């Protein structure tokens, strides 16, 4: 089964009861998704990841090690957010 995390509604709230969606809780005055259905993938491609500096890897948004090869050391290049050896 493939699915994606339900996006936050970002509605204004003072407590969890103000969030209409059952999967959300109130966090810093905004309704945010706190429950991802079991077995669901968070992303399919990098553009699915909302947080800056994250890439999609095996269905999860992860913090990128690099965005371009100059972020990596000598004899390495940036590939899918990770520094890997050049061939």
HTML snippet that shows the backbone in 3Dmol.js (N, CA, C, O; Angstrom):
<script src="https://3Dmol.org/build/3Dmol-min.js"></script>
<div id="view" style="width:600px;height:400px;position:relative"></div>
<script>
const pdb = `
ATOM      1  N   UNK A   1       0.838  -1.179   0.000  1.00  0.00           N
ATOM      2  CA  UNK A   1       0.000   0.000   0.000  1.00  0.00           C
ATOM      3  C   UNK A   1       0.884   1.243   0.000  1.00  0.00           C
ATOM      4  O   UNK A   1       1.759   1.380   0.854  1.00  0.00           O
ATOM      5  N   UNK A   2       0.662   2.146  -0.946  1.00  0.00           N
ATOM      6  CA  UNK A   2       1.438   3.366  -1.003  1.00  0.00           C
ATOM      7  C   UNK A   2       0.521   4.556  -0.771  1.00  0.00           C
ATOM      8  O   UNK A   2      -0.526   4.671  -1.408  1.00  0.00           O
ATOM      9  N   UNK A   3       0.905   5.426   0.122  1.00  0.00           N
ATOM     10  CA  UNK A   3       0.133   6.628   0.402  1.00  0.00           C
ATOM     11  C   UNK A   3       1.083   7.694   0.910  1.00  0.00           C
ATOM     12  O   UNK A   3       2.253   7.413   1.170  1.00  0.00           O
ATOM     13  N   UNK A   4       0.596   8.895   1.050  1.00  0.00           N
ATOM     14  CA  UNK A   4       1.422   9.999   1.516  1.00  0.00           C
ATOM     15  C   UNK A   4       0.848  10.559   2.794  1.00  0.00           C
ATOM     16  O   UNK A   4      -0.349  10.442   3.056  1.00  0.00           O
ATOM     17  N   UNK A   5       1.705  11.167   3.586  1.00  0.00           N
ATOM     18  CA  UNK A   5       1.270  11.797   4.825  1.00  0.00           C
ATOM     19  C   UNK A   5       0.233  12.870   4.504  1.00  0.00           C
ATOM     20  O   UNK A   5       0.326  13.543   3.477  1.00  0.00           O
ATOM     21  N   UNK A   6      -0.737  13.024   5.370  1.00  0.00           N
ATOM     22  CA  UNK A   6      -1.774  14.024   5.184  1.00  0.00           C
ATOM     23  C   UNK A   6      -1.177  15.388   5.496  1.00  0.00           C
ATOM     24  O   UNK A   6      -0.599  15.571   6.568  1.00  0.00           O
ATOM     25  N   UNK A   7      -1.304  16.361   4.576  1.00  0.00           N
ATOM     26  CA  UNK A   7      -0.702  17.673   4.848  1.00  0.00           C
ATOM     27  C   UNK A   7      -1.390  18.402   5.996  1.00  0.00           C
ATOM     28  O   UNK A   7      -2.571  18.181   6.266  1.00  0.00           O
ATOM     29  N   UNK A   8      -0.642  19.270   6.666  1.00  0.00           N
ATOM     30  CA  UNK A   8      -1.184  20.088   7.756  1.00  0.00           C
ATOM     31  C   UNK A   8      -2.219  21.053   7.208  1.00  0.00           C
ATOM     32  O   UNK A   8      -2.056  21.576   6.107  1.00  0.00           O
ATOM     33  N   UNK A   9      -3.291  21.296   7.969  1.00  0.00           N
ATOM     34  CA  UNK A   9      -4.253  22.319   7.563  1.00  0.00           C
ATOM     35  C   UNK A   9      -3.749  23.693   7.943  1.00  0.00           C
ATOM     36  O   UNK A   9      -4.144  24.688   7.337  1.00  0.00           O
ATOM     37  N   UNK A  10      -2.869  23.764   8.953  1.00  0.00           N
ATOM     38  CA  UNK A  10      -2.267  25.006   9.443  1.00  0.00           C
ATOM     39  C   UNK A  10      -3.317  25.989   9.960  1.00  0.00           C
ATOM     40  O   UNK A  10      -3.072  27.194  10.017  1.00  0.00           O
ATOM     41  N   UNK A  11      -4.498  25.463  10.338  1.00  0.00           N
ATOM     42  CA  UNK A  11      -5.536  26.309  10.907  1.00  0.00           C
ATOM     43  C   UNK A  11      -5.101  26.870  12.253  1.00  0.00           C
ATOM     44  O   UNK A  11      -4.270  26.274  12.939  1.00  0.00           O
ATOM     45  N   UNK A  12      -5.660  28.011  12.631  1.00  0.00           N
ATOM     46  CA  UNK A  12      -5.324  28.629  13.917  1.00  0.00           C
ATOM     47  C   UNK A  12      -5.984  27.852  15.046  1.00  0.00           C
ATOM     48  O   UNK A  12      -7.103  27.359  14.907  1.00  0.00           O
ATOM     49  N   UNK A  13      -5.270  27.747  16.176  1.00  0.00           N
ATOM     50  CA  UNK A  13      -5.810  26.993  17.300  1.00  0.00           C
ATOM     51  C   UNK A  13      -5.219  27.481  18.616  1.00  0.00           C
ATOM     52  O   UNK A  13      -4.149  28.088  18.662  1.00  0.00           O
ATOM     53  N   UNK A  14      -5.963  27.191  19.693  1.00  0.00           N
ATOM     54  CA  UNK A  14      -5.471  27.434  21.053  1.00  0.00           C
ATOM     55  C   UNK A  14      -5.247  26.114  21.774  1.00  0.00           C
ATOM     56  O   UNK A  14      -4.447  26.038  22.706  1.00  0.00           O
ATOM     57  N   UNK A  15      -5.966  25.056  21.333  1.00  0.00           N
ATOM     58  CA  UNK A  15      -5.808  23.728  21.916  1.00  0.00           C
ATOM     59  C   UNK A  15      -6.164  22.686  20.872  1.00  0.00           C
ATOM     60  O   UNK A  15      -6.660  23.028  19.799  1.00  0.00           O
ATOM     61  N   UNK A  16      -5.913  21.406  21.177  1.00  0.00           N
ATOM     62  CA  UNK A  16      -6.135  20.327  20.207  1.00  0.00           C
ATOM     63  C   UNK A  16      -7.580  20.245  19.721  1.00  0.00           C
ATOM     64  O   UNK A  16      -7.827  19.839  18.585  1.00  0.00           O
ATOM     65  N   UNK A  17      -8.536  20.624  20.568  1.00  0.00           N
ATOM     66  CA  UNK A  17      -9.943  20.575  20.187  1.00  0.00           C
ATOM     67  C   UNK A  17     -10.302  21.550  19.075  1.00  0.00           C
ATOM     68  O   UNK A  17     -11.338  21.396  18.428  1.00  0.00           O
ATOM     69  N   UNK A  18      -9.456  22.553  18.846  1.00  0.00           N
ATOM     70  CA  UNK A  18      -9.703  23.525  17.778  1.00  0.00           C
ATOM     71  C   UNK A  18      -9.362  22.977  16.399  1.00  0.00           C
ATOM     72  O   UNK A  18      -9.740  23.566  15.386  1.00  0.00           O
ATOM     73  N   UNK A  19      -8.657  21.867  16.353  1.00  0.00           N
ATOM     74  CA  UNK A  19      -8.247  21.270  15.079  1.00  0.00           C
ATOM     75  C   UNK A  19      -9.314  20.257  14.648  1.00  0.00           C
ATOM     76  O   UNK A  19      -9.557  19.268  15.339  1.00  0.00           O
ATOM     77  N   UNK A  20      -9.943  20.515  13.509  1.00  0.00           N
ATOM     78  CA  UNK A  20     -11.049  19.687  13.046  1.00  0.00           C
ATOM     79  C   UNK A  20     -10.653  18.315  12.556  1.00  0.00           C
ATOM     80  O   UNK A  20     -11.453  17.381  12.612  1.00  0.00           O
ATOM     81  N   UNK A  21      -9.433  18.179  12.075  1.00  0.00           N
ATOM     82  CA  UNK A  21      -8.978  16.902  11.549  1.00  0.00           C
ATOM     83  C   UNK A  21      -8.489  16.018  12.689  1.00  0.00           C
ATOM     84  O   UNK A  21      -7.747  16.487  13.551  1.00  0.00           O
ATOM     85  N   UNK A  22      -8.886  14.758  12.711  1.00  0.00           N
ATOM     86  CA  UNK A  22      -8.549  13.874  13.834  1.00  0.00           C
ATOM     87  C   UNK A  22      -7.064  13.539  13.919  1.00  0.00           C
ATOM     88  O   UNK A  22      -6.591  13.072  14.956  1.00  0.00           O
ATOM     89  N   UNK A  23      -6.327  13.776  12.835  1.00  0.00           N
ATOM     90  CA  UNK A  23      -4.903  13.460  12.831  1.00  0.00           C
ATOM     91  C   UNK A  23      -4.035  14.654  13.235  1.00  0.00           C
ATOM     92  O   UNK A  23      -2.808  14.568  13.185  1.00  0.00           O
ATOM     93  N   UNK A  24      -4.665  15.778  13.637  1.00  0.00           N
ATOM     94  CA  UNK A  24      -3.892  16.967  13.957  1.00  0.00           C
ATOM     95  C   UNK A  24      -3.964  17.338  15.436  1.00  0.00           C
ATOM     96  O   UNK A  24      -4.925  17.023  16.139  1.00  0.00           O
ATOM     97  N   UNK A  25      -2.909  18.019  15.875  1.00  0.00           N
ATOM     98  CA  UNK A  25      -2.875  18.600  17.206  1.00  0.00           C
ATOM     99  C   UNK A  25      -2.442  20.058  17.064  1.00  0.00           C
ATOM    100  O   UNK A  25      -1.905  20.464  16.033  1.00  0.00           O
ATOM    101  N   UNK A  26      -2.682  20.823  18.107  1.00  0.00           N
ATOM    102  CA  UNK A  26      -2.321  22.239  18.102  1.00  0.00           C
ATOM    103  C   UNK A  26      -0.859  22.381  18.510  1.00  0.00           C
ATOM    104  O   UNK A  26      -0.459  21.923  19.581  1.00  0.00           O
ATOM    105  N   UNK A  27      -0.068  23.013  17.657  1.00  0.00           N
ATOM    106  CA  UNK A  27       1.356  23.203  17.923  1.00  0.00           C
ATOM    107  C   UNK A  27       1.717  24.648  17.586  1.00  0.00           C
ATOM    108  O   UNK A  27       1.677  25.043  16.421  1.00  0.00           O
ATOM    109  N   UNK A  28       2.067  25.431  18.597  1.00  0.00           N
ATOM    110  CA  UNK A  28       2.426  26.836  18.404  1.00  0.00           C
ATOM    111  C   UNK A  28       1.344  27.622  17.664  1.00  0.00           C
ATOM    112  O   UNK A  28       1.648  28.451  16.806  1.00  0.00           O
ATOM    113  N   UNK A  29       0.090  27.360  17.997  1.00  0.00           N
ATOM    114  CA  UNK A  29      -1.019  28.117  17.418  1.00  0.00           C
ATOM    115  C   UNK A  29      -1.472  27.674  16.050  1.00  0.00           C
ATOM    116  O   UNK A  29      -2.312  28.337  15.442  1.00  0.00           O
ATOM    117  N   UNK A  30      -0.934  26.554  15.533  1.00  0.00           N
ATOM    118  CA  UNK A  30      -1.308  26.026  14.218  1.00  0.00           C
ATOM    119  C   UNK A  30      -1.652  24.547  14.326  1.00  0.00           C
ATOM    120  O   UNK A  30      -1.031  23.813  15.095  1.00  0.00           O
ATOM    121  N   UNK A  31      -2.648  24.112  13.552  1.00  0.00           N
ATOM    122  CA  UNK A  31      -3.012  22.691  13.507  1.00  0.00           C
ATOM    123  C   UNK A  31      -2.038  21.965  12.582  1.00  0.00           C
ATOM    124  O   UNK A  31      -1.913  22.304  11.406  1.00  0.00           O
ATOM    125  N   UNK A  32      -1.355  20.968  13.127  1.00  0.00           N
ATOM    126  CA  UNK A  32      -0.376  20.210  12.351  1.00  0.00           C
ATOM    127  C   UNK A  32      -0.628  18.712  12.462  1.00  0.00           C
ATOM    128  O   UNK A  32      -1.101  18.225  13.488  1.00  0.00           O
ATOM    129  N   UNK A  33      -0.307  17.990  11.395  1.00  0.00           N
ATOM    130  CA  UNK A  33      -0.474  16.550  11.339  1.00  0.00           C
ATOM    131  C   UNK A  33       0.563  15.898  12.249  1.00  0.00           C
ATOM    132  O   UNK A  33       1.759  16.150  12.102  1.00  0.00           O
ATOM    133  N   UNK A  34       0.124  15.076  13.171  1.00  0.00           N
ATOM    134  CA  UNK A  34       1.059  14.407  14.078  1.00  0.00           C
ATOM    135  C   UNK A  34       1.024  12.897  13.929  1.00  0.00           C
ATOM    136  O   UNK A  34       1.788  12.190  14.586  1.00  0.00           O
ATOM    137  N   UNK A  35       0.146  12.397  13.072  1.00  0.00           N
ATOM    138  CA  UNK A  35       0.020  10.954  12.895  1.00  0.00           C
ATOM    139  C   UNK A  35       0.116  10.623  11.415  1.00  0.00           C
ATOM    140  O   UNK A  35      -0.695  11.092  10.616  1.00  0.00           O
ATOM    141  N   UNK A  36       1.100   9.823  11.049  1.00  0.00           N
ATOM    142  CA  UNK A  36       1.190   9.325   9.682  1.00  0.00           C
ATOM    143  C   UNK A  36       0.665   7.890   9.693  1.00  0.00           C
ATOM    144  O   UNK A  36       1.107   7.085  10.512  1.00  0.00           O
ATOM    145  N   UNK A  37      -0.260   7.559   8.810  1.00  0.00           N
ATOM    146  CA  UNK A  37      -0.779   6.195   8.783  1.00  0.00           C
ATOM    147  C   UNK A  37       0.356   5.181   8.622  1.00  0.00           C
ATOM    148  O   UNK A  37       1.321   5.433   7.900  1.00  0.00           O
ATOM    149  N   UNK A  38       0.242   4.072   9.275  1.00  0.00           N
ATOM    150  CA  UNK A  38       1.266   3.033   9.256  1.00  0.00           C
ATOM    151  C   UNK A  38       1.543   2.564   7.837  1.00  0.00           C
ATOM    152  O   UNK A  38       0.612   2.296   7.078  1.00  0.00           O
ATOM    153  N   UNK A  39       2.800   2.465   7.480  1.00  0.00           N
ATOM    154  CA  UNK A  39       3.191   1.977   6.176  1.00  0.00           C
ATOM    155  C   UNK A  39       3.126   3.013   5.076  1.00  0.00           C
ATOM    156  O   UNK A  39       3.397   2.694   3.918  1.00  0.00           O
ATOM    157  N   UNK A  40       2.772   4.247   5.405  1.00  0.00           N
ATOM    158  CA  UNK A  40       2.666   5.286   4.383  1.00  0.00           C
ATOM    159  C   UNK A  40       4.024   5.897   4.084  1.00  0.00           C
ATOM    160  O   UNK A  40       4.875   6.029   4.964  1.00  0.00           O
ATOM    161  N   UNK A  41       4.206   6.262   2.842  1.00  0.00           N
ATOM    162  CA  UNK A  41       5.423   6.943   2.436  1.00  0.00           C
ATOM    163  C   UNK A  41       5.203   8.441   2.554  1.00  0.00           C
ATOM    164  O   UNK A  41       4.125   8.947   2.243  1.00  0.00           O
ATOM    165  N   UNK A  42       6.227   9.142   3.003  1.00  0.00           N
ATOM    166  CA  UNK A  42       6.161  10.581   3.200  1.00  0.00           C
ATOM    167  C   UNK A  42       6.353  11.333   1.877  1.00  0.00           C
ATOM    168  O   UNK A  42       5.826  12.431   1.701  1.00  0.00           O
ATOM    169  N   UNK A  43       7.113  10.733   0.948  1.00  0.00           N
ATOM    170  CA  UNK A  43       7.410  11.412  -0.308  1.00  0.00           C
ATOM    171  C   UNK A  43       7.658  10.405  -1.421  1.00  0.00           C
ATOM    172  O   UNK A  43       7.918   9.226  -1.182  1.00  0.00           O
ATOM    173  N   UNK A  44       7.568  10.905  -2.632  1.00  0.00           N
ATOM    174  CA  UNK A  44       7.866  10.113  -3.812  1.00  0.00           C
ATOM    175  C   UNK A  44       9.058  10.736  -4.553  1.00  0.00           C
ATOM    176  O   UNK A  44       9.880  10.034  -5.141  1.00  0.00           O
ATOM    177  N   UNK A  45       9.127  12.068  -4.506  1.00  0.00           N
ATOM    178  CA  UNK A  45      10.215  12.805  -5.148  1.00  0.00           C
ATOM    179  C   UNK A  45      10.598  13.984  -4.266  1.00  0.00           C
ATOM    180  O   UNK A  45       9.858  14.336  -3.348  1.00  0.00           O
ATOM    181  N   UNK A  46      11.753  14.600  -4.536  1.00  0.00           N
ATOM    182  CA  UNK A  46      12.265  15.675  -3.688  1.00  0.00           C
ATOM    183  C   UNK A  46      11.278  16.814  -3.500  1.00  0.00           C
ATOM    184  O   UNK A  46      11.216  17.389  -2.413  1.00  0.00           O
ATOM    185  N   UNK A  47      10.511  17.153  -4.512  1.00  0.00           N
ATOM    186  CA  UNK A  47       9.563  18.261  -4.408  1.00  0.00           C
ATOM    187  C   UNK A  47       8.444  17.991  -3.402  1.00  0.00           C
ATOM    188  O   UNK A  47       7.749  18.924  -3.001  1.00  0.00           O
ATOM    189  N   UNK A  48       8.256  16.746  -2.987  1.00  0.00           N
ATOM    190  CA  UNK A  48       7.235  16.409  -1.989  1.00  0.00           C
ATOM    191  C   UNK A  48       7.664  16.838  -0.584  1.00  0.00           C
ATOM    192  O   UNK A  48       6.827  16.939   0.313  1.00  0.00           O
ATOM    193  N   UNK A  49       8.939  17.086  -0.391  1.00  0.00           N
ATOM    194  CA  UNK A  49       9.466  17.464   0.919  1.00  0.00           C
ATOM    195  C   UNK A  49       9.388  18.979   1.089  1.00  0.00           C
ATOM    196  O   UNK A  49       9.983  19.729   0.315  1.00  0.00           O
ATOM    197  N   UNK A  50       8.658  19.417   2.095  1.00  0.00           N
ATOM    198  CA  UNK A  50       8.425  20.842   2.297  1.00  0.00           C
ATOM    199  C   UNK A  50       9.568  21.542   3.009  1.00  0.00           C
ATOM    200  O   UNK A  50       9.869  22.695   2.698  1.00  0.00           O
ATOM    201  N   UNK A  51      10.207  20.878   3.951  1.00  0.00           N
ATOM    202  CA  UNK A  51      11.256  21.522   4.741  1.00  0.00           C
ATOM    203  C   UNK A  51      12.490  21.798   3.889  1.00  0.00           C
ATOM    204  O   UNK A  51      12.944  20.935   3.138  1.00  0.00           O
ATOM    205  N   UNK A  52      13.018  22.992   4.013  1.00  0.00           N
ATOM    206  CA  UNK A  52      14.209  23.385   3.271  1.00  0.00           C
ATOM    207  C   UNK A  52      15.379  22.478   3.644  1.00  0.00           C
ATOM    208  O   UNK A  52      15.567  22.138   4.812  1.00  0.00           O
ATOM    209  N   UNK A  53      16.161  22.094   2.639  1.00  0.00           N
ATOM    210  CA  UNK A  53      17.345  21.277   2.883  1.00  0.00           C
ATOM    211  C   UNK A  53      17.053  19.800   3.058  1.00  0.00           C
ATOM    212  O   UNK A  53      17.908  19.061   3.548  1.00  0.00           O
ATOM    213  N   UNK A  54      15.848  19.341   2.665  1.00  0.00           N
ATOM    214  CA  UNK A  54      15.529  17.923   2.757  1.00  0.00           C
ATOM    215  C   UNK A  54      15.352  17.335   1.367  1.00  0.00           C
ATOM    216  O   UNK A  54      14.961  18.028   0.427  1.00  0.00           O
ATOM    217  N   UNK A  55      15.645  16.051   1.253  1.00  0.00           N
ATOM    218  CA  UNK A  55      15.436  15.323   0.006  1.00  0.00           C
ATOM    219  C   UNK A  55      14.657  14.052   0.304  1.00  0.00           C
ATOM    220  O   UNK A  55      14.583  13.601   1.447  1.00  0.00           O
ATOM    221  N   UNK A  56      14.080  13.485  -0.747  1.00  0.00           N
ATOM    222  CA  UNK A  56      13.314  12.249  -0.605  1.00  0.00           C
ATOM    223  C   UNK A  56      14.232  11.053  -0.799  1.00  0.00           C
ATOM    224  O   UNK A  56      14.893  10.929  -1.829  1.00  0.00           O
ATOM    225  N   UNK A  57      14.269  10.181   0.188  1.00  0.00           N
ATOM    226  CA  UNK A  57      15.090   8.976   0.119  1.00  0.00           C
ATOM    227  C   UNK A  57      14.293   7.805   0.672  1.00  0.00           C
ATOM    228  O   UNK A  57      13.921   7.804   1.845  1.00  0.00           O
ATOM    229  N   UNK A  58      14.027   6.806  -0.166  1.00  0.00           N
ATOM    230  CA  UNK A  58      13.268   5.618   0.229  1.00  0.00           C
ATOM    231  C   UNK A  58      11.929   5.966   0.882  1.00  0.00           C
ATOM    232  O   UNK A  58      11.524   5.334   1.857  1.00  0.00           O
ATOM    233  N   UNK A  59      11.250   6.972   0.340  1.00  0.00           N
ATOM    234  CA  UNK A  59       9.921   7.323   0.824  1.00  0.00           C
ATOM    235  C   UNK A  59       9.877   8.223   2.030  1.00  0.00           C
ATOM    236  O   UNK A  59       8.792   8.513   2.534  1.00  0.00           O
ATOM    237  N   UNK A  60      11.040   8.686   2.523  1.00  0.00           N
ATOM    238  CA  UNK A  60      11.090   9.577   3.688  1.00  0.00           C
ATOM    239  C   UNK A  60      11.873  10.836   3.352  1.00  0.00           C
ATOM    240  O   UNK A  60      12.855  10.794   2.611  1.00  0.00           O
ATOM    241  N   UNK A  61      11.424  11.964   3.910  1.00  0.00           N
ATOM    242  CA  UNK A  61      12.149  13.220   3.743  1.00  0.00           C
ATOM    243  C   UNK A  61      13.284  13.246   4.763  1.00  0.00           C
ATOM    244  O   UNK A  61      13.052  13.148   5.968  1.00  0.00           O
ATOM    245  N   UNK A  62      14.504  13.380   4.269  1.00  0.00           N
ATOM    246  CA  UNK A  62      15.665  13.392   5.154  1.00  0.00           C
ATOM    247  C   UNK A  62      16.473  14.670   4.936  1.00  0.00           C
ATOM    248  O   UNK A  62      16.453  15.252   3.852  1.00  0.00           O
ATOM    249  N   UNK A  63      17.173  15.092   5.966  1.00  0.00           N
ATOM    250  CA  UNK A  63      18.022  16.275   5.880  1.00  0.00           C
ATOM    251  C   UNK A  63      19.151  15.972   4.902  1.00  0.00           C
ATOM    252  O   UNK A  63      19.829  14.952   5.023  1.00  0.00           O
ATOM    253  N   UNK A  64      19.347  16.860   3.935  1.00  0.00           N
ATOM    254  CA  UNK A  64      20.365  16.660   2.912  1.00  0.00           C
ATOM    255  C   UNK A  64      21.757  16.911   3.458  1.00  0.00           C
ATOM    256  O   UNK A  64      21.971  17.818   4.263  1.00  0.00           O
ATOM    257  N   UNK A  65      22.683  16.110   3.018  1.00  0.00           N
ATOM    258  CA  UNK A  65      24.091  16.300   3.340  1.00  0.00           C
ATOM    259  C   UNK A  65      24.666  17.384   2.426  1.00  0.00           C
ATOM    260  O   UNK A  65      25.605  18.093   2.787  1.00  0.00           O
ATOM    261  N   UNK A  66      24.070  17.493   1.220  1.00  0.00           N
ATOM    262  CA  UNK A  66      24.553  18.468   0.246  1.00  0.00           C
ATOM    263  C   UNK A  66      23.430  18.816  -0.725  1.00  0.00           C
ATOM    264  O   UNK A  66      22.442  18.092  -0.841  1.00  0.00           O
ATOM    265  N   UNK A  67      23.601  19.933  -1.414  1.00  0.00           N
ATOM    266  CA  UNK A  67      22.672  20.303  -2.483  1.00  0.00           C
ATOM    267  C   UNK A  67      23.413  20.407  -3.811  1.00  0.00           C
ATOM    268  O   UNK A  67      22.802  20.351  -4.878  1.00  0.00           O
ATOM    269  N   UNK A  68      24.724  20.557  -3.738  1.00  0.00           N
ATOM    270  CA  UNK A  68      25.567  20.592  -4.935  1.00  0.00           C
ATOM    271  C   UNK A  68      26.917  19.978  -4.602  1.00  0.00           C
ATOM    272  O   UNK A  68      27.290  19.880  -3.433  1.00  0.00           O
ATOM    273  N   UNK A  69      27.643  19.567  -5.621  1.00  0.00           N
ATOM    274  CA  UNK A  69      28.910  18.860  -5.411  1.00  0.00           C
ATOM    275  C   UNK A  69      29.944  19.680  -4.646  1.00  0.00           C
ATOM    276  O   UNK A  69      30.800  19.111  -3.968  1.00  0.00           O
ATOM    277  N   UNK A  70      29.879  21.008  -4.743  1.00  0.00           N
ATOM    278  CA  UNK A  70      30.847  21.837  -4.015  1.00  0.00           C
ATOM    279  C   UNK A  70      30.638  21.756  -2.496  1.00  0.00           C
ATOM    280  O   UNK A  70      31.508  22.180  -1.736  1.00  0.00           O
ATOM    281  N   UNK A  71      29.494  21.216  -2.045  1.00  0.00           N
ATOM    282  CA  UNK A  71      29.250  21.013  -0.613  1.00  0.00           C
ATOM    283  C   UNK A  71      30.024  19.807  -0.077  1.00  0.00           C
ATOM    284  O   UNK A  71      30.155  19.631   1.134  1.00  0.00           O
ATOM    285  N   UNK A  72      30.531  18.983  -0.988  1.00  0.00           N
ATOM    286  CA  UNK A  72      31.222  17.746  -0.601  1.00  0.00           C
ATOM    287  C   UNK A  72      32.737  17.925  -0.675  1.00  0.00           C
ATOM    288  O   UNK A  72      33.239  18.867  -1.287  1.00  0.00           O
ATOM    289  N   UNK A  73      33.437  17.013  -0.048  1.00  0.00           N
ATOM    290  CA  UNK A  73      34.899  17.057  -0.033  1.00  0.00           C
ATOM    291  C   UNK A  73      35.510  16.652  -1.361  1.00  0.00           C
ATOM    292  O   UNK A  73      34.813  16.380  -2.339  1.00  0.00           O
ATOM    293  N   UNK A  74      36.842  16.620  -1.364  1.00  0.00           N
ATOM    294  CA  UNK A  74      37.613  16.250  -2.550  1.00  0.00           C
ATOM    295  C   UNK A  74      37.243  14.835  -3.008  1.00  0.00           C
ATOM    296  O   UNK A  74      37.033  13.944  -2.186  1.00  0.00           O
ATOM    297  N   UNK A  75      37.168  14.645  -4.303  1.00  0.00           N
ATOM    298  CA  UNK A  75      36.851  13.357  -4.935  1.00  0.00           C
ATOM    299  C   UNK A  75      35.444  12.854  -4.613  1.00  0.00           C
ATOM    300  O   UNK A  75      35.174  11.657  -4.709  1.00  0.00           O
ATOM    301  N   UNK A  76      34.547  13.772  -4.231  1.00  0.00           N
ATOM    302  CA  UNK A  76      33.162  13.386  -3.965  1.00  0.00           C
ATOM    303  C   UNK A  76      32.224  14.301  -4.733  1.00  0.00           C
ATOM    304  O   UNK A  76      32.574  15.431  -5.075  1.00  0.00           O
ATOM    305  N   UNK A  77      31.033  13.798  -4.996  1.00  0.00           N
ATOM    306  CA  UNK A  77      29.999  14.585  -5.655  1.00  0.00           C
ATOM    307  C   UNK A  77      28.691  14.428  -4.898  1.00  0.00           C
ATOM    308  O   UNK A  77      28.517  13.485  -4.126  1.00  0.00           O
ATOM    309  N   UNK A  78      27.780  15.354  -5.124  1.00  0.00           N
ATOM    310  CA  UNK A  78      26.478  15.312  -4.465  1.00  0.00           C
ATOM    311  C   UNK A  78      25.504  14.525  -5.335  1.00  0.00           C
ATOM    312  O   UNK A  78      25.290  14.854  -6.502  1.00  0.00           O
ATOM    313  N   UNK A  79      24.926  13.495  -4.759  1.00  0.00           N
ATOM    314  CA  UNK A  79      23.945  12.688  -5.479  1.00  0.00           C
ATOM    315  C   UNK A  79      22.779  12.392  -4.544  1.00  0.00           C
ATOM    316  O   UNK A  79      22.951  11.736  -3.517  1.00  0.00           O
ATOM    317  N   UNK A  80      21.592  12.877  -4.901  1.00  0.00           N
ATOM    318  CA  UNK A  80      20.386  12.681  -4.092  1.00  0.00           C
ATOM    319  C   UNK A  80      20.565  13.135  -2.648  1.00  0.00           C
ATOM    320  O   UNK A  80      20.084  12.487  -1.719  1.00  0.00           O
ATOM    321  N   UNK A  81      21.269  14.265  -2.467  1.00  0.00           N
ATOM    322  CA  UNK A  81      21.416  14.839  -1.127  1.00  0.00           C
ATOM    323  C   UNK A  81      22.528  14.230  -0.288  1.00  0.00           C
ATOM    324  O   UNK A  81      22.685  14.587   0.879  1.00  0.00           O
ATOM    325  N   UNK A  82      23.311  13.305  -0.869  1.00  0.00           N
ATOM    326  CA  UNK A  82      24.396  12.668  -0.126  1.00  0.00           C
ATOM    327  C   UNK A  82      25.706  12.837  -0.901  1.00  0.00           C
ATOM    328  O   UNK A  82      25.720  12.838  -2.132  1.00  0.00           O
ATOM    329  N   UNK A  83      26.800  12.980  -0.155  1.00  0.00           N
ATOM    330  CA  UNK A  83      28.116  13.042  -0.757  1.00  0.00           C
ATOM    331  C   UNK A  83      28.604  11.623  -1.038  1.00  0.00           C
ATOM    332  O   UNK A  83      28.713  10.805  -0.125  1.00  0.00           O
ATOM    333  N   UNK A  84      28.897  11.336  -2.304  1.00  0.00           N
ATOM    334  CA  UNK A  84      29.362  10.001  -2.703  1.00  0.00           C
ATOM    335  C   UNK A  84      30.658  10.138  -3.487  1.00  0.00           C
ATOM    336  O   UNK A  84      30.950  11.194  -4.049  1.00  0.00           O
ATOM    337  N   UNK A  85      31.435   9.052  -3.518  1.00  0.00           N
ATOM    338  CA  UNK A  85      32.689   9.050  -4.267  1.00  0.00           C
ATOM    339  C   UNK A  85      32.421   9.253  -5.754  1.00  0.00           C
ATOM    340  O   UNK A  85      31.461   8.721  -6.311  1.00  0.00           O
ATOM    341  N   UNK A  86      33.305  10.045  -6.384  1.00  0.00           N
ATOM    342  CA  UNK A  86      33.234  10.190  -7.840  1.00  0.00           C
ATOM    343  C   UNK A  86      33.751   8.905  -8.455  1.00  0.00           C
ATOM    344  O   UNK A  86      34.658   8.276  -7.910  1.00  0.00           O
ATOM    345  N   UNK A  87      33.189   8.513  -9.574  1.00  0.00           N
ATOM    346  CA  UNK A  87      33.656   7.294 -10.277  1.00  0.00           C
ATOM    347  C   UNK A  87      34.938   7.541 -11.001  1.00  0.00           C
ATOM    348  O   UNK A  87      35.471   6.634 -11.641  1.00  0.00           O
TER     349      UNK A  87
END
`;
const viewer = $3Dmol.createViewer("view");
viewer.addModel(pdb, "pdb");
viewer.setStyle({}, {cartoon: {color: "spectrum"}});
viewer.zoomTo();
viewer.render();
</script>
